[in-house]
């Protein structure tokens, strides 16, 4: 009597797909962001050459932004959003290094540079979403500059003129607009890119998980975002050189934030 071959594609025998809304995310404590930073620092010390390579990329980005500010100040308000756009994707290599350390493997700069390959399509979609937000932010920033600044400040004292109390309307308006768009980018990407790298999930699921994490732990995630902002601002003095270390440490720390918030995949059945 002939036997019917087992159909490996039988929906009944296939494991149920994991829903992003069924993931049980961790409940965070106020001290957790400091723990993530401590683990990020440890990872940086364990693979300093990789960290310094990406840190140098962050420094060059900052220098390019500063040159744009000196020579085309009207456009730097739009270009500044690109820092938040490019930063997470540069940090992708740092996530890969932290994952290797976590698995007891030796991190490789070459491997970190191509870590995006398995998720190229998803990363492209997610990058497109961030790019749209960045373009909207840039347009809004240009409008704020045009509406609130009566005259273009001289390049000799550009920063002082922009931050003068005579331009208080510009300062407040730009901070409000910037906070809104920076908040949107943060809540959608706080842990989404590490999740895409690790679980190869789709861009929408990753962004929704990041949003859920922020809504479930608003105080802690606000603290985490504030720490990132303060450290980045401090690292910009002098000449953005602090980003050589702060950038990679924050990248590694973001991986540990993701690892803490999102549960690990259950082990597959043994054969």
C-alpha positions as CSV (number, residue, x, y, z in Angstrom):
1,X,0.0,0.0,0.0
2,X,1.5,3.3,-1.0
3,X,2.2,5.8,1.7
4,X,1.2,9.4,1.4
5,X,4.3,11.6,1.7
6,X,4.3,14.2,4.4
7,X,3.6,17.7,3.1
8,X,6.0,20.0,4.8
9,X,3.9,22.9,3.6
10,X,0.7,21.8,5.2
11,X,-0.6,24.9,7.1
12,X,-1.8,22.6,9.9
13,X,1.7,21.3,10.5
14,X,3.5,24.7,10.1
15,X,4.3,26.7,13.3
16,X,2.0,29.6,13.9
17,X,3.5,32.9,12.9
18,X,4.4,35.2,15.7
19,X,2.3,38.3,16.0
20,X,3.9,41.6,16.9
21,X,1.1,42.3,19.2
22,X,1.6,39.0,21.1
23,X,5.1,39.7,22.1
24,X,5.4,40.2,25.8
25,X,7.7,43.2,26.2
26,X,9.7,43.7,29.4
27,X,8.6,46.1,32.1
28,X,11.5,48.5,32.5
29,X,13.0,50.2,35.6
30,X,14.5,53.7,35.7
31,X,18.0,52.3,36.2
32,X,17.8,50.2,33.1
33,X,19.2,52.8,30.6
34,X,22.3,53.2,32.8
35,X,22.7,49.4,32.6
36,X,22.4,49.5,28.9
37,X,25.1,52.2,28.7
38,X,27.4,50.1,31.0
39,X,27.0,47.1,28.8
40,X,27.6,49.3,25.7
41,X,30.8,50.5,27.2
42,X,31.9,46.9,27.9
43,X,31.2,45.9,24.3
44,X,33.2,48.9,23.1
45,X,36.2,47.8,25.2
46,X,35.9,44.3,23.9
47,X,36.1,45.4,20.2
48,X,37.6,48.9,20.2
49,X,38.8,48.8,16.6
50,X,35.2,48.2,15.3
51,X,33.8,50.9,17.6
52,X,36.5,53.5,16.7
53,X,35.8,52.9,12.9
54,X,32.1,53.7,13.3
55,X,32.9,56.4,15.8
56,X,35.1,58.0,13.1
57,X,32.1,57.9,10.7
58,X,30.0,59.7,13.3
59,X,32.7,62.4,13.7
60,X,32.9,62.9,9.9
61,X,29.2,63.3,9.8
62,X,29.3,65.9,12.5
63,X,32.1,67.8,10.8
64,X,30.2,67.8,7.5
65,X,27.2,69.2,9.3
66,X,29.3,71.9,10.9
67,X,30.7,72.9,7.5
68,X,27.2,73.1,6.1
69,X,26.3,75.3,9.0
70,X,29.2,77.7,8.3
71,X,28.6,78.0,4.6
72,X,24.9,77.3,4.1
73,X,23.1,77.9,7.4
74,X,19.6,78.0,5.9
75,X,20.1,74.4,4.9
76,X,21.7,73.0,8.0
77,X,18.3,73.0,9.7
78,X,17.2,70.4,7.2
79,X,20.4,68.5,6.9
80,X,20.6,68.1,10.7
81,X,17.7,65.6,10.5
82,X,19.9,63.4,8.4
83,X,22.0,62.7,11.5
84,X,19.1,60.9,13.1
85,X,18.5,59.1,9.7
86,X,22.0,57.9,9.1
87,X,23.0,57.2,12.7
88,X,20.9,54.1,13.2
89,X,22.1,52.6,10.0
90,X,25.7,53.2,10.8
91,X,25.0,51.6,14.2
92,X,23.8,48.5,12.4
93,X,27.4,47.3,12.3
94,X,27.7,47.9,16.0
95,X,24.6,45.8,16.6
96,X,26.1,43.0,14.7
97,X,29.3,43.2,16.8
98,X,27.3,43.1,20.0
99,X,25.4,40.1,18.8
100,X,28.6,38.3,18.0
101,X,30.0,39.0,21.4
102,X,26.7,37.8,22.9
103,X,27.0,34.6,21.0
104,X,30.5,34.0,22.2
105,X,31.9,34.8,18.7
106,X,34.7,37.2,17.7
107,X,33.3,40.4,16.1
108,X,34.5,41.2,12.6
109,X,34.6,44.6,11.0
110,X,34.1,43.0,7.6
111,X,31.1,41.1,8.8
112,X,29.6,44.3,10.4
113,X,29.9,46.2,7.2
114,X,27.7,43.6,5.4
115,X,25.3,42.9,8.2
116,X,22.5,44.6,6.3
117,X,22.5,42.1,3.4
118,X,20.1,39.5,4.8
119,X,17.5,42.2,5.5
120,X,18.2,44.6,2.6
121,X,14.6,44.9,1.4
122,X,13.2,45.5,4.9
123,X,15.9,48.0,5.7
124,X,15.2,49.8,2.5
125,X,11.5,50.1,3.4
126,X,12.3,51.3,6.9
127,X,14.9,53.7,5.6
128,X,12.3,55.1,3.2
129,X,9.9,55.8,6.1
130,X,12.7,57.5,8.0
131,X,13.6,59.5,4.9
132,X,10.1,60.7,4.5
133,X,10.0,61.9,8.2
134,X,13.4,63.5,7.7
135,X,12.2,65.4,4.6
136,X,9.1,66.6,6.3
137,X,11.2,67.7,9.3
138,X,13.6,69.5,6.9
139,X,10.8,71.3,5.1
140,X,9.2,72.3,8.5
141,X,12.6,73.6,9.7
142,X,13.0,75.7,6.5
143,X,9.5,77.1,7.0
144,X,10.4,78.0,10.6
145,X,13.6,79.7,9.5
146,X,11.9,81.7,6.8
147,X,8.9,82.8,8.9
148,X,10.7,83.7,12.1
149,X,14.0,85.1,10.9
150,X,13.7,88.6,9.4
151,X,17.2,88.7,8.0
152,X,20.0,86.2,7.4
153,X,22.6,86.6,10.2
154,X,26.1,87.2,9.1
155,X,28.4,84.2,8.9
156,X,30.9,85.9,11.3
157,X,28.6,85.3,14.3
158,X,26.0,82.9,13.0
159,X,25.6,80.7,16.1
160,X,25.4,83.7,18.5
161,X,22.8,85.4,16.3
162,X,20.6,82.4,16.0
163,X,20.7,81.8,19.7
164,X,20.2,85.5,20.6
165,X,17.1,86.3,22.7
166,X,16.2,88.7,19.9
167,X,15.3,85.5,18.0
168,X,13.4,83.9,20.8
169,X,10.5,83.1,18.5
170,X,12.8,81.2,16.1
171,X,14.4,79.3,19.0
172,X,11.1,78.2,20.5
173,X,9.5,77.4,17.2
174,X,12.5,75.3,16.0
175,X,12.7,73.4,19.3
176,X,9.0,72.6,19.2
177,X,9.0,71.4,15.6
178,X,12.3,69.5,16.2
179,X,11.0,67.8,19.3
180,X,7.9,66.6,17.5
181,X,9.8,65.0,14.6
182,X,12.7,63.8,16.7
183,X,10.1,62.1,19.0
184,X,8.4,60.4,16.0
185,X,11.7,59.1,14.7
186,X,12.8,57.9,18.2
187,X,9.6,56.0,19.0
188,X,9.6,54.3,15.7
189,X,13.3,53.4,15.6
190,X,14.3,53.0,19.3
191,X,14.7,49.2,19.0
192,X,13.3,48.5,15.5
193,X,16.6,48.2,13.5
194,X,18.2,45.8,16.0
195,X,14.9,43.8,15.8
196,X,15.0,43.7,12.0
197,X,18.7,42.6,12.2
198,X,18.1,39.9,14.8
199,X,14.7,38.5,14.0
200,X,14.4,39.5,10.3
201,X,11.0,40.8,10.9
202,X,9.2,43.2,8.6
203,X,9.6,47.0,8.9
204,X,6.0,47.6,10.1
205,X,6.2,45.0,12.8
206,X,9.5,46.3,14.0
207,X,8.3,49.9,14.1
208,X,5.1,48.9,15.9
209,X,7.1,46.9,18.5
210,X,9.3,50.0,19.1
211,X,6.2,52.1,19.5
212,X,4.7,49.6,21.9
213,X,7.9,49.6,24.0
214,X,7.7,53.4,24.3
215,X,4.0,53.5,25.1
216,X,4.4,50.6,27.7
217,X,7.4,52.3,29.4
218,X,7.0,56.0,28.6
219,X,9.1,57.3,31.5
220,X,12.0,55.0,31.0
221,X,12.1,55.4,27.3
222,X,11.9,59.2,27.6
223,X,14.9,59.0,30.0
224,X,16.7,56.8,27.5
225,X,16.0,59.3,24.7
226,X,17.1,62.2,26.9
227,X,20.4,60.4,27.8
228,X,21.1,59.8,24.1
229,X,20.5,63.5,23.4
230,X,22.6,64.8,26.3
231,X,25.5,62.5,25.5
232,X,25.4,63.4,21.8
233,X,25.4,67.1,22.6
234,X,28.3,66.8,25.0
235,X,30.2,64.6,22.5
236,X,30.0,67.4,19.9
237,X,32.4,69.6,22.0
238,X,35.0,70.0,20.8
239,X,34.8,69.5,17.1
240,X,32.5,66.4,17.4
241,X,35.5,64.4,18.6
242,X,33.5,62.9,21.5
243,X,31.4,61.0,19.0
244,X,34.5,58.8,18.4
245,X,33.6,57.0,21.6
246,X,30.1,58.1,22.5
247,X,28.7,57.1,19.1
248,X,29.8,53.4,19.3
249,X,28.9,53.1,23.0
250,X,25.4,54.3,22.3
251,X,25.2,51.8,19.4
252,X,26.2,48.9,21.5
253,X,23.9,50.1,24.3
254,X,20.9,50.2,21.9
255,X,21.5,46.6,21.1
256,X,21.3,45.7,24.8
257,X,18.2,47.9,25.2
258,X,16.6,45.8,22.4
259,X,17.7,42.6,24.0
260,X,16.2,43.6,27.3
261,X,12.9,44.8,25.9
262,X,12.1,42.1,23.3
263,X,12.1,38.5,24.5
264,X,14.4,36.1,22.8
265,X,13.0,33.7,20.2
266,X,12.1,30.4,21.7
267,X,14.4,27.6,20.8
268,X,13.3,25.5,17.9
269,X,12.4,21.8,18.3
270,X,15.3,19.5,18.5
271,X,15.7,16.9,15.8
